[in-house]
Amino acid sequence: MSVTEAEVRSFLLERLDPQLRQAGMEPQAVGDDTDLFAAGVIDSLGVVELVGVVSDRYGIDDDWEDYDPEDLLVVGPFCRYVAGRAVMDEAQG
């Protein structure tokens, strides 16, 4: 299973659709530079839940130590990281 950035983005925006709309954002208009935490889309508990859901969905080891915390909830870098980690973790099998 090859995971793409676009697939991760689609999953992320679908998963966060209600929160995005509540924050006054249309999911399809969310840019790669959107910080979901700063925009009020998710809170600190939501961060933990999102990382868990994404880890489970894409088979990513729960160790995210190599990820830059400044980019944790910026849509573009987050999706690229998840896609790259999913491919890397799958290759390591």
C-alpha positions, 0 to 999 in steps of 0.5 A: 500500500503506497500512501500519498500526501494527497490521500493523507490530506483527504483523510485529515480534512474529512476527519476534521470536517466538523471542526473546520466548519465550526471554525468557519473554514471550508475543508477544500479551502484549507491551505498547506500552511494552515496551522490547525491548532493556531486556527482553533480547529483542534485543541491539545487533546485533539492533537493527541487524538489526531496523532493516534488516529493517523498512526493507526490508519497508516500503520505509523509507529507512535514514535514521532520524535523525528518530527518538527513540533513547530510543524505538527499541525500545519497541514502540508508538512503534516501530510508529507510527514505522514505519507513519508513515514507510512512508506518508510515504516511499510518498507521496514516491515 
